[in-house]
Amino acid sequence: MIEWFSNIQWEHLYNPQLAWDSLPFLLEGLRITMIISLFSMFFALILGIFIGIARMSKFWFLRIPARIYISFMRGTPLLVFIFILYYGLPVIGVQFNSAVVAGIVGISLNFAAYNAEVVRSAIMSVPRGQWEAASSLQMGYVQTMQRIIIPQATRIALPPTFNIFMDVVKGTSLASVITVQELLYSSRVVAGRTYDSMTMYITAALIYWVVCIVIGHFQEHLEKRYNRYLSRR
């Protein structure tokens, strides 16, 4: 074991100068990554809310398709789904304008299933007495959801929703396989030119890490703010 460590050429593990020189190019890739992440999370959240509510519906024609959708998306790799959208759909005449659009659609549809389960679990976590109190006040379903259930469920759903957002940010790296020039793709380009894959991939990993740290801090800020609001009530 000691001999194995002694044979490692540690000087080739990471080149700070190369990482610094390549940073502007990588940050351009990060810009594309964040654009895809924000759009994907927005659409995934909106779609997830409707699917999550349909999943709890008493009508079978809403509940069963929602369950099938969630099961399919959670049970198939995101990479396979992106391949189907970008390389498979053109066979039947459906083609996206760009790889970025295909990536956004694929990531949105996939993570909508996870958001749907978060929405469902958050709503179910609200005590049943809240529904009964709303019913006693002659409040309808939409009014009950809007004024009583959703505000309480939002606080419960915040942590898992931000965890999904972090997964979305990291999941955008899979869009590189369909030539989307995001962060990982940019790292691969530089690695191919300089033959220093280790430096570029470590740098990309550190950038992803920093982004997730920022998202985590934003999550903590929202949680504290929301908890203060509830305590004042």
Order of alpha helices (4+ residues) and beta strands (2+ residues): alpha-alpha-alpha-alpha-alpha-alpha-alpha-alpha-alpha-alpha
